[in-house]
Amino acid sequence: MIKNLSKEESKEFYEFNQLLLSDDEQDELKVNTTLNFGILDRYPEKLSESESLDLLSNKYLDNNDRPKFIKFFSELLSHHECIINCSNLFGSRFNLTHIKERVTKTEYKNLLILKKSIKSRFIMTHDLMLLKVILNFTLKEIIFFDFYLPHEKTVILGNYDFSLPVYSKKPKFIEKLKKMAEERGLFIRDIEYKDSDNLGMTHSLR
């Protein structure tokens, strides 16, 4: 079941999201923030250029690692309320014809169901099958969805190469996510804890 959130209901996520300043022209997310930071990844450190060429184009590894992320998110969202940012379903770059060429028939059918069911940019759901579909689109880089945990003041952003940026106002929750990830063969790498002296720190991601 999907709960489509009104503008008022999604206000908290919208305000939190203002800390994440996007540059649409370059298709790059640039962040200027004092939030605690890490990257949910399948590798413990950033890959070198040669490692990236060898590993990130390996479909066998992708298929092997995708269930790890799905298990991670399934457990996370079974214990924490989550708002899912579906804005990319409504963006000018969303093109069903182009996407159809990149996905299986089942994935395309699921996408049509999503598009029909999701009426607002922000939703809430406890449906783990729906979550699996949304994560699959994110991890395959078809459509990026973001996951905001309001009680934990934390967001996990959809991103390329199975490397999902995590921003949180709660450093202890970053540590909790790190432990959860490691239990599933994943990592929270490049962790940075911030304070008021770190204004102006910028990360370039997507």
ZIVENHU-V121696 format. One line per field, one symbol per residue. phi: phi as a letter, one per 20 degrees, with the letter a starting at -180 (. if undefined). psi: psi as a letter, one per 40 degrees, with the letter a starting at -180 (. if undefined). burial: I if it has 9 or more other C-alpha atoms within 8 Angstrom, else O. A space follows every 50 residues. Layout:
phi = ???
psi = ???
burial = ???
This chain:
phi = .ddfefgffegffgfffffdeedffelceddcbdffcacfbecfbfffff ffffefdefffgffegfffffffgfgefdcfcddedgffdffefcffffg fdcffffffffffgffeedcfcccbdefffgffffgfffemebeddcddf fdlccdefafllddfccbedgffgfffffffffdmdbddlfcedbfeegn fcdddf
psi = hhhhiidddeddddddeeeghigddefhhhhhieiiiihhieieihiidd dddddeehddddddddddddddddddeeehhhhhhfdeeeidehhddddd eeiidddddddddddddheidhiiiehddddddddddddefdhhiihhgd defihhhiiiffghihhiehddddddddddddeefaihifhhhiaeeehe hhhhc.
burial = OIOIIOOOOIOOIOOOOOIIIOIOOOOIIIIIIIIIIIIIIIIIOOOOOO IIOOOIOOOOOIOOIIOIIIIIOIOOIOOOIIIIIIIIIOOOOOOOOOII OOOOOOOIOIOOOOIOOIOIIIIIIIOOOOIIIIIIIIIOIIIIIIIIII OIIIIIIIIIOIIIIIIIIIIOIIOOIIOIIIOIOIIIIOIOOIOOOOOO IOOOOO
